[in-house]
């Protein structure tokens, strides 16, 4: 029995198949009644499950990356952490990375995963072209500018399988990380925009119950001017795990303390050679319109006494808007509210409806690969409607559907 990486979910697929060639993958998809792609298994819900069907593991295809001055073309099952050093050695970089380097490229972009930065859209926005393994076993190419492209990249596995992707590159750069401790909540609310502008990528870590935000993590391209203090928060006296307040060691985090390093070794929070995050955990993530940031923070603080006992840590980030129909920042800038929970799933699932109700006035959306309840999510906007029509066109027999997608998206 195969489980997701956190061990909170056992997949119910009849079999997992790992084709060694693209042609073999095509034959498998063409002959399957139901099929889903299986990536790094860093999802906490059943979005990648295929009950009584087939899960396709493409990690054995080993398609070599192609690096040019402007693009990186790689197989969808490639993990970011396995290719970024090679990109850097060639003199190039990606503009953005997620907090975990352990994720596959296809799985990340297909679920709308993002990094952080008020001027940085999600990871899908780096994609300029994809190869999609379609329901009939054919390979179709979609490029930026195609009418279907905004639906094909962030496709949650409902249109086909991303077998190859081309990503935009830029010249290599260096980044430093600086941590500030104990930001008063009053300052976070009053100066949120200024705090976000203080870094190329900015994260705030909290449990929603204490009077101060535990940490602010600034990631800046070098050279950069770093403030001596940040609206009452003071520089940390050593490295910090995001859950430092819970007593967790910073051993698995990337280098902090203002030490410059390559972009790929600083933009993620965690190092590839360690278990991601804290390991034994659950995750949820919600997105609200950037304009409602302060009101959303206050809404969550009003139930902080219910959230905090179940948390490891919560993270606040910003994401620039984009045009991907199912992306969390479709149509405008968003604030991302991430929750790393203790592995107490019944209790976590019991609090999610209340949490979502608090965020409902702000057009709340959820990360597709994480735990959510879903009753009040913003799933009736134009992007979702366009995606549903595209799914009916590209997969009319529902080969890539599963109960999760039918319940939350393709109903």
N, C-alpha and C positions, 0 to 999 in steps of 0.2 A: 504494500500500500504506500503510495507516494503522498507526502504531506507538503504544505507550504513551508517556507523557511522558519517561520515562527512556531510551527507545530500546532496551531490552533485550528487547522483545517485539513481533513483528509480528502483528497480528490477521489471522485467516484467514476472516473473514466474506466472503460472496459480494458483499455490497454494504452501504453505509452510507446510510441514508435519514434526511433531516431534515424531518419534517413541519412545516407552518406553522400547522396548526390541530389542536386536540384530536381533532376528528372524523376528520381525515386519519390521525392516529396510531392511532385506534381501528380504522379500516379496514385499515391496514397490519398491525397485530397480528392481527386476525381472519383475514387471508388468508395469514399466514406459517406455515410448518411449524415453524421454529425462529427464535427472536428473543431478543436481549439488549439491554439499555439501555447506551448509551455515555455516560459522564459526562465528568469532567475528565481521564480516562485516567491518574489517579494510582494505578493498581494495577500491581504488579510481576509478577503472574501472569495466567493466562488466565481469571479469574473472569468477565470481561465479554466474552469472545470468543464467537463464534457460528459455528463452522466450517461453511462451506457454507450458512449461514443469513443472517439480516439483523441488523445492528446499528442501533438506533434512537437517533438524536441529537436530543434534545428542546430543544436550546438556542435554536432559532429560534421557539419558541412565544411567548416574551416575555410571559408572564403577569404582570401587574402585582402587586406585593406589596400586601397589605392589612394595615394596622397598627391595632390597637385598644389599649386600656389593658392588656389582658391577653394578647393573642396577636398573632403574625405569621403570615400565611398567604401562601405563596409557591409558585411552580412548582418542581418537583423539580430542574430543571437549573440553577437559580440558584446562583451561587457565594456562599458566606458573605461574601467580601470585597466583593461588589457590592451588598450590601443593608445591612450593619451600620451604616454611617455614617447612612443614612436612618433606621434604627431609633433611633439615638442622638439624632439631631436632633429626633425626635418625643418624646424624653424617656424612652426605654425601653432595655432591654438584655436580652441573653441571659445566663444564669448561667454559661455555659461555652462555650469555643471550642477547636478543635483548634490545633495549633502552626502549621498552614498555613491561610491564608485563601483559598487558591486552589481549594479543594475544592467540589464541588457538594453541596448539602444532601442530596439523595436518595442520592447515592453514599456520602456520609459515614455517614449513619445506617444504610443498608442493609448496610454492612460492619462495623458495630460500632465505628466510629472514636470516639475520646474526646479529652478534654483531660487535665487533671491536677488533682488535689486530693482529699484523703482523704474529704471530705464531698461530692464532686461525682461523680455517675454519668456515664456516657458521653453523647454528644450525642443519642442516641435517646431518652433519658429526658425531653428537653424537648418531644418530639412528643406532641401530644394528639389528633391526627386525621390521617388520610391518605386520599388518593384513589388507588386502585389500578387501573391499566389491566390487566384480567384477560385470560386466554387467549382468551376468546370475543369480545374487543373491547369488552366492557362496562366501565363505570366503577363501581367499588364503593367505598363509604366505610366506613372502620373508625375507631372512636373509642376513646379510653381507657375501659376498663371492658368493652368487648366481649370475648368469650371468645377470639377469634382475635387480638386486638390484640398480645399479647406475641410473636406469631410474625410478624406482618405488617410491622412496622417494620424490624427487623433481618432482612431476608429474603434477602440475598445475590443478589437477582435471580431467585430460584427460584420465586416466586409470581406475579410480574407486575412492572409498572413503576410506581414511585411518581411520579405526575404532579403532585401537589399535596400540601403538608404544612402543618399548623398547629402552631406552636411556642409554648411558654409564654414570656411576657415578664415582666420586673420593672422597677422604676424604674432609670434610668441611674445608673451609679456610675463612680468613677475607680480606677485601679490604678497602682501603682508596681512597678518591677522592681529587684531588688538581687542582685548576683552576689558570691559568696564563693569564693575560690580555695583549693585544696589541702586538702580535708577528709581527714584520716587514715582509712584503711579501718577501723581499730579503732574510731574514733568513729562511723563510718557504721553499723557493725554493732551497737554498743552503744546508740546513741541514735537509731536510725532513726525510731522513732515520734515522738520530740520534734522531729526535723528536719522531718518531714512536717507536724507541727502548727504549725510556725513560719511557714507561708504559706497563703494561699488556694489557691495552686497552687505545687507544688514539683517541680523537676527536678534530678536528679543526673547529671552527665556523666562518663564514664569510658572507658578502653579495656580494663579488666579485668586488666591486667598490671602497671600501676604501683602503688606502695605507697599512693598517695593518690587519692581521687576528684578529678578535675581541677577541677570547678566544682559549686557548688550555686546554683541560680537560684530565688530567692523572688519570687513575684508576690503582692502583697497589696492588698486593697482599702484605699483611703485614707479616714480616717486609719489609721495602723498604727504599732506600735512595732517598730523594726528593731534587732536586736542588733548590738553593736559587733564581735562575732566569733561564730562558730558552731562550737562544739566543736573548736576548733583551726583552722578555716578563717577566712581574713581577707578583708575587703572587697577586691574587685578594684579596680585603679587605673585602669580604663577599661572601655569596652564589650567584650563577649566574644561571639564566635560560639560556638555549642555545641562546635564542633570547633576552638576556639582553640589547643588543644595541638598540633593538626596544622598550625598556621600559617595558618588561614583567616581572612580579614578579617571584621569584624563589620558591614560596610557594609549588608548586606541584613537585619539583625536589627532588631526593634522597639526603641524607646528604653529604655535601662537607666539605671543610676546614680541610682535613687531619684526620678526626675522623674515626677510624676503625669501621667496622661493618660487619655483615654477608654478604657473597658474593651476596645473592639474594637481599639484601637491598642497594647495591652499584653498581652492574653491570648495571642495568637499569638506564636510566636517570630520569625516572619519577615514582612516587608512584602510586600504584594500586588504592588507595582510591580517586584519583582525575581523572578528565578528562585527557586523554593522550595528551601530547604535548601542543598545544595551543587551541585545540578544533576546532574552526572554521578555517579550513585550507584545503589545497590540498597538495598532495605530489607526487614528482617524484624522481627517483633514477637511476643513471647510473654507470656503472662499466667500467674501462679501465685497461689495463695491467699496473701492478705496475711499470714496467720499463719506462712507458711514463708519470709518475705522473707530473713532472714539466712542460712538454709540454702541458699536458691537463689543468693544472692550468692557464697557460698563455693564452691558447685558450679561456677559459671561461672569464678571466679578460678582454680580448679584446672586449667582448660584455657585460661587467659588467653593462654598462649604460642601457642596455635593461633588464637585469635580476633583478637588485636591486630594481626597483620600484614595482615589483610584489612579492618580497620575504618577508617572515617573517624571515627566516634564512636558511643558507645552511651549511651542515656538511660534512667534509672530514674524511674518515676512511680507514683503510686497512683490507683486508680479505685474509687469506691464501688460496692457491689453493686446490681444491679437485677433485674428480672423478665423481660427480653427473652430469649427462648429460645435464640437463637444469639449473644447478646451475650457478650463475653469475661468480663464480671463477673456473669453469671447466677448467682444463688444466694448471692453473698457478695463481700466486698471483695477486690480483686486488686491485685497489683503488676505493672506493665507494664514489660517489658524490651525496649527498642527498639534495633535495630542498623541503623545507616546504614553500608552496606558500600561499598567501592571497587567499580568496575564490573569485577569479575573473577568472573563468574558461575559458571563451572565449579568454581573453588576454593571459592567461597561455598557452593554446593550440596553440595560434598563435606564441609564441616564441619557443616552443619545437622543431619544425623542424630546426630552426637556431642553437639552442643549440646542437642538435644531429649531425648536419653537422660539427660543430666545433670539436666534439669528434670522428667523424667517422674515422679519420686516425689512431686512437688508439684502434681499435677493440671494439667499444662501444657496451655494452649490457645494458638491462634495467631490473629493478625489475618488475616481472610479475604482481604484484598487484597494481602498481602505474601508474600514467599518463605518457604516452609516445606517440610519433607519429609513429615511427617504420620503416620508409622507409629505413634507412641506418644502422639498427642494425645488429650485427654479428649473423646471424641466419642460417648460412650455414656451421657450423663447424661439426666435426664428431659426437659430442654428440647429436646435434639436429637431424642429420640423423638417428642415432641409436634410438632415442626416437620415431621418426615418424614410424619407422618399428615396434617398440614395441606396439605403440598405435594401429596400424593396426591389430596386432596379438591379443591383449587383448580386444579390443573394435571394432571389425570389422564393426558393425552396426552404430557406432558413437553415442551410447547412452549418452556418457559423453562429447560430443562436444557441442559447442555453437558458435554463430557468432564471438565472440571475439577470441576464439581459432582457428577457421577456418581462420580468417583474418591474424592472427599474427604468428601462429605456424603450424597448420595442413593443410596448403594450398597445 
